[in-house]
Amino acid sequence: MMDLTNDMPAEEPTSEKKQKGWFNQKNIIILSAIAGFIVILAIIAASGTDMGSIFQNWTQDYYLAFGIAGLFLALFLISTFANMTVLFPVPYGVALAFVAITIPLTDLDIWLVGIIAGTGAAIGEITAYFLGKGSAKLLESGEGRESVQKMKERINKGYAVPLMFVCAATFIPDDPYLILLGYSGYPLWKMLVTYFFGKVTLCVTTLYLAKVAVTVPLVRDFLKILGVSLPGDPPLDPWISFVGWVGVLLLFFLIFYVDWSSKVGRLYRKLSKRGENTVDNNSLPIKQENSYPYLI
């Protein structure tokens, strides 16, 4: 009697079963964050304004009331709050773009604005770091354990600082990375120093790019959709801005939160397997019966 126990597929661990499929714990959290942000945008549009106008009015009011000091304070608060949100940071770059194209700033002013806004942004990132500190139980199971192990290996190899700087100096979502850093026990002061320089680089670059990009008609129209308007521009329908923000949000999600490398690899393996099956079928032996050949 043949022993078929070795031919039977091993049962997958429970933790792996939970991670399979699109609606796992991580994706549910991300989708909830997207849905919550869209609801906030809809409420803002229903009130007759848009996200960009809120940042614009807040910054302008502080500037008119307190001068350059008020501008520094407004951007510090906006940058701090925007980076306190986890998974989907509020796009404080819109406020920086508005400042760059509407308020006359010297090179020194731009660097001061960049330093102050970068400081607020770095402080705001502490929330994701401490979230990792308190997420030990979640990260120790299933997929989280593997991610933490990889993170510790990168830290030991000296990759932590370059990775942090790249995340801080770009609009790449860095909250998952900071959560893992917090859980891995990476020193807080090193994270803050690296993020300070990265965020200052991002803010200063955004300010200079906005001053140049606003002269391009296509970029100027895009900024209008997001609520960043120049003096004399006609008001924009809040729901048009809502659609624009939702489009940017979904594009942001597709670029940074969808694991395209995994999906392409899965598709490649599927096509390769299909090709192998085709080759196997073409190489099957031909049986002769009644002088008519056919495939078994």
C-alpha positions in Angstrom: 0.0 0.0 0.0 1.4 3.4 -1.0 2.1 6.0 1.7 0.5 9.2 0.5 1.3 11.3 3.5 4.4 12.7 2.0 2.5 13.8 -1.2 -0.1 15.8 0.8 0.6 19.5 1.0 1.6 20.7 4.4 -1.0 22.8 6.2 -0.1 26.5 6.2 0.5 28.2 9.5 -2.5 30.1 10.9 -0.6 33.4 10.8 0.3 32.9 7.1 -3.3 32.1 6.3 -4.4 35.4 7.9 -1.9 37.3 5.9 -3.0 35.8 2.6 -5.6 37.7 0.5 -6.0 41.4 0.0 -8.1 42.1 3.1 -5.5 41.5 5.7 -4.9 43.6 8.8 -2.4 45.9 7.2 -4.5 46.7 4.1 -7.6 47.2 6.2 -5.8 49.9 8.2 -4.5 51.6 5.0 -8.0 51.5 3.4 -9.5 52.9 6.6 -7.0 55.8 6.5 -7.9 56.5 2.8 -11.6 56.4 3.5 -11.2 58.7 6.5 -9.2 61.2 4.5 -11.8 61.2 1.7 -14.6 61.8 4.2 -12.6 64.8 5.6 -12.1 66.2 2.1 -15.9 65.8 1.4 -16.8 67.6 4.6 -14.4 70.4 3.7 -15.9 70.6 0.2 -19.5 70.6 1.6 -18.5 73.6 3.8 -17.6 75.6 0.6 -13.8 75.4 0.7 -10.9 73.0 0.1 -7.8 71.7 1.8 -5.4 74.0 -0.1 -7.5 77.1 0.7 -7.4 76.2 4.4 -3.6 76.1 4.4 -3.5 79.2 2.3 -5.8 81.3 4.5 -4.2 80.1 7.7 -0.7 81.0 6.5 -1.8 84.3 5.0 -3.7 85.3 8.2 -0.7 84.7 10.4 1.6 86.5 8.0 -0.7 89.6 7.8 -1.1 89.7 11.6 2.4 89.0 12.8 4.6 89.5 9.7 7.4 87.0 9.0 7.3 85.7 12.5 3.7 84.8 12.0 4.6 83.0 8.8 7.3 81.0 10.6 4.8 80.0 13.4 2.0 79.0 10.9 4.4 76.8 8.9 5.9 75.2 12.0 2.4 74.3 13.3 1.2 73.0 9.9 4.3 70.9 9.4 4.2 69.5 12.9 0.5 68.5 12.7 0.8 67.2 9.1 3.5 64.7 10.1 1.8 63.6 13.2 -0.8 61.7 11.2 0.2 58.1 10.5 0.1 56.3 7.1 -1.3 59.3 5.1 0.5 62.5 6.1 -1.3 65.7 5.4 0.3 67.4 2.4 1.9 70.4 4.0 3.9 71.0 0.8 0.8 72.8 -0.4 1.3 75.5 2.3 5.0 75.7 1.3 4.1 76.1 -2.4 1.6 78.9 -1.5 4.2 80.8 0.5 6.8 80.5 -2.3 4.5 81.9 -5.0 2.6 84.6 -3.1 5.0 86.0 -0.5 8.2 87.7 -1.6 11.0 85.8 0.2 14.7 86.3 0.0 17.1 83.4 -0.1 17.7 83.8 3.6 13.9 83.8 4.3 13.6 80.6 2.3 16.3 78.8 4.3 14.7 80.1 7.6 11.3 78.9 6.5 12.8 75.5 5.5 14.6 75.1 8.8 11.5 76.0 10.8 9.1 73.9 8.8 11.7 71.0 8.7 12.0 71.1 12.5 8.2 70.9 12.9 8.0 68.0 10.4 10.8 66.1 12.2 9.0 66.6 15.6 5.7 65.4 14.1 7.3 62.1 13.0 7.9 61.1 16.6 4.3 59.7 16.7 5.1 57.0 14.2 8.3 56.1 16.1 6.5 55.7 19.4 3.7 53.8 17.7 6.4 51.3 16.8 7.6 51.2 20.4 4.1 50.2 21.5 3.4 47.7 18.7 5.6 44.9 19.8 2.8 42.3 20.1 1.5 43.1 16.6 4.9 43.1 14.9 6.1 39.9 16.6 3.6 37.8 14.7 3.5 36.7 11.0 4.7 39.1 8.5 5.6 41.7 11.1 8.3 39.5 12.6 10.0 39.1 9.2 9.9 42.9 8.6 11.4 43.7 12.0 14.2 41.1 11.4 15.0 42.7 8.1 15.0 46.1 9.7 17.5 45.0 12.4 19.8 43.6 9.7 19.7 46.9 7.8 20.5 48.8 11.0 23.4 46.5 11.8 24.8 47.0 8.2 24.6 50.8 8.6 21.7 51.5 6.2 19.5 53.2 8.8 20.8 56.7 8.3 20.8 56.8 4.5 17.3 55.2 4.4 16.0 57.7 6.9 17.4 60.7 5.0 15.9 59.5 1.7 12.5 59.0 3.3 12.7 62.4 5.0 13.9 64.3 2.0 11.2 63.0 -0.3 7.4 62.5 -0.2 7.9 58.7 0.1 5.6 57.4 2.9 7.9 56.8 5.8 5.6 55.9 8.7 6.0 52.1 8.3 9.7 52.5 8.3 9.6 54.7 11.4 7.3 52.2 13.2 9.9 49.5 12.6 12.7 51.8 13.7 10.8 52.4 17.0 10.2 48.8 17.6 13.8 47.8 16.7 15.0 50.2 19.5 16.8 52.6 17.2 17.9 55.7 19.2 15.4 58.5 19.1 18.0 61.3 19.0 19.6 59.7 15.9 16.2 59.5 14.2 15.4 63.2 15.0 18.8 64.5 13.8 18.6 62.6 10.5 15.0 63.6 9.9 15.7 67.2 10.7 18.3 67.4 7.9 16.1 65.4 5.6 13.0 67.5 6.2 14.9 70.8 5.9 16.2 69.6 2.5 12.7 68.7 1.4 11.2 72.0 2.5 13.8 74.2 1.0 13.7 72.2 -2.3 9.9 72.5 -2.4 10.1 76.3 -1.9 12.6 76.8 -4.7 10.8 74.4 -7.1 7.4 76.0 -6.4 8.8 79.5 -7.4 10.1 78.1 -10.7 7.2 75.6 -11.4 4.4 78.2 -11.0 5.6 79.8 -14.3 4.6 76.6 -16.1 0.9 76.9 -17.1 0.2 73.2 -16.5 1.7 73.2 -13.1 -0.1 76.4 -12.2 -3.4 74.8 -13.2 -2.6 71.8 -11.1 -1.9 73.9 -8.1 -5.2 75.7 -8.6 -7.0 72.4 -8.5 -5.4 71.7 -5.1 -6.5 75.1 -3.9 -3.3 77.1 -4.3 -4.3 80.2 -6.2 -2.5 83.4 -7.0 -4.0 86.8 -6.3 -6.6 87.7 -9.0 -7.4 84.1 -9.9 -11.1 83.3 -10.0 -12.4 81.0 -7.2 -12.6 77.3 -7.9 -15.6 75.1 -7.2 -14.7 73.2 -4.0 -16.0 69.9 -5.5 -13.5 70.2 -8.4 -10.8 70.5 -5.8 -12.2 67.5 -3.9 -12.0 65.4 -7.1 -8.4 66.6 -7.6 -7.4 65.7 -4.1 -9.0 62.3 -4.2 -7.2 61.6 -7.5 -3.8 62.6 -6.0 -4.6 60.5 -3.0 -5.4 57.4 -5.1 -2.3 57.9 -7.2 -0.2 58.2 -4.1 -1.7 55.0 -2.8 -1.1 53.1 -6.1 2.5 54.3 -6.3 3.7 53.8 -2.8 1.4 51.3 -1.0 0.8 48.7 -3.7 3.5 46.1 -3.8 4.0 46.1 -7.6 7.2 44.0 -7.5 5.3 41.2 -5.8 2.4 41.5 -8.3 4.7 41.5 -11.3 6.6 38.5 -9.9 3.4 36.6 -9.3 2.3 37.4 -12.9 5.7 36.3 -14.3 5.5 33.0 -12.3 2.0 32.4 -13.6 2.9 33.0 -17.2 6.0 30.8 -16.8 4.0 28.0 -15.3 1.5 28.3 -18.2 4.3 28.1 -20.7 5.7 25.0 -19.0 2.3 23.3 -19.1 2.1 24.1 -22.9 5.5 22.6 -23.5 4.5 19.5 -21.5 1.3 19.1 -23.4 3.1 19.4 -26.8 5.6 16.7 -25.7 3.0 14.1 -24.7 3.3 10.7 -26.4 1.0 9.9 -29.4 -1.0 6.7 -29.2 -1.9 4.8 -32.3 -5.4 3.3 -32.5 -7.2 2.4 -35.7 -4.5 4.2 -37.7 -5.7 7.6 -36.4 -3.2 9.4 -34.1 -4.4 11.4 -31.1 -3.0 12.7 -27.8 -3.5 10.7 -24.7 
